[in-house]
Amino acid sequence: MKKGFVLMMALLMVISLAACANKAPATETPAADAPAATDNGATETPAAAEVPIEAPKVAIVQGVRGDKGFNDQAYHGMEMAEADFGITFDGAECTDLAEVDAALRNYADTGDYDLIVAVGSNYGDSLALVASDYPDQKFSLVDTSMDPAPENLHWNAAIDAEQGFLSGVISGFVTKGDYPEVFTRANADKNVIVYAGGADSPTSRAGAAGYMAGVYYVNPDCEIIYNIVGSYNDPVKAKEIAMNGVARGADIITGNCGSGSMGLKEAANEAGCYFIATALSSLDPVSSLCTSVKLTENQVYDEIKAIVEGTWKSGGERKGIAAGYCDYSVEGVSIDFPQELLDKVDAVREAIKNGQLQLPTDVDQLDAWKATNQFQG
């Protein structure tokens, strides 16, 4: 019996060895995020690739809607993304920075959102703090830059010099007397424009330089009266600057001076001049020539598109006319623009898009820029 037991055990061992011999060796597959060896022997963990997200859930934190301008445009960007990508979204309207901070944290606490978008140039500090507290949540900041940006944040902003450039082109044609039967408020014999900046800052000067470059591009002999209000909430001082320009023959009044633009508009109406605002909310149907616009809806839309396509990443960039972030608008004005003029403006827009025309970024660059850049058409 003992001999039989030994024979049986030997037979089992043979069968077991045969089975192991016929089994294919296991293949070791490294994890997708396994550290990769570098030349110096250290390990480097590659950044995880972004994954496209179908119909993401998004939140937007912004100012109060109903302004017929910036905030309404931002919300429209969400609606555009809803129509094109099938997103679902929630929104918070805030009147102060405390509400902004609370809204951002409330959305981030849920962990339900693929992206949280904050819209406003004064939201950067609040968002930087919140983003650091929620490192796994993606955030986008629209209308201002942040350098350096946290790893979980992307920002976009408009190129300041490009917002008013095309309005400047229109102004240049109008004030020198082109199409006098259409633009009846123009003083062709004067050829003067007044521009009021809110502050003597790089951002303000870049915006002024862009508008004035547009004027000079088609009308190099125009006189532009450029003055600084010193504040973004002083309509009285802004109106005073405008009326001084009117006394010297100005027929177009514009600038970028916040609520001071109400003073500019009031001066234009009293003097029978043209007015150009930087937001549709400030438009006047009687005196407005056009509006210099930032298309905030496109900025918001692009942030969501990047999530949908899997191209979202930290960092940021400024974009302008070529990306559809800056343009002019004749919505709501009472002027029937000649198609010939609109075609000329379109041609200038294309020159910007094609990179054939580079704009100055400060008013002290205008003389040199004007000497080498003139419209041919």
Secondary structure, 3 states (H helix, E strand, C coil): CHHHHHHHHHHHHHHHHHHHHHCCCCCCCCCCCCCEECCCCCEECCCCCCCCCCCCEEEEEECCCCCCCHHHHHHHHHHHHHHHHCCEEEEEECCCHHHHHHHHHHHHHHCCCCEEEEECCCCHHHHHHHHHHCCCCCEEEECCCCCCCCCCEEEEEECHHHHCHHHHHHHHHHHCCCCCCCCCCCCCCCCEEEEEECCCCHHHHHHHHHHHHHHHHHCCCCEEEEEECCCCCCHHHHHHHHHHHHHCCEEEEEEECHHHHHHHHHHHHHHCCEEEECCHHHCCCCCEEEEEEECHHHHHHHHHHHHHHCCCCCEEEEECHHHCCEEEECCCCCCCCCHHHHHHHHHHHHHHHCCCCCCCCCHHHHHHHHHHCCCCC
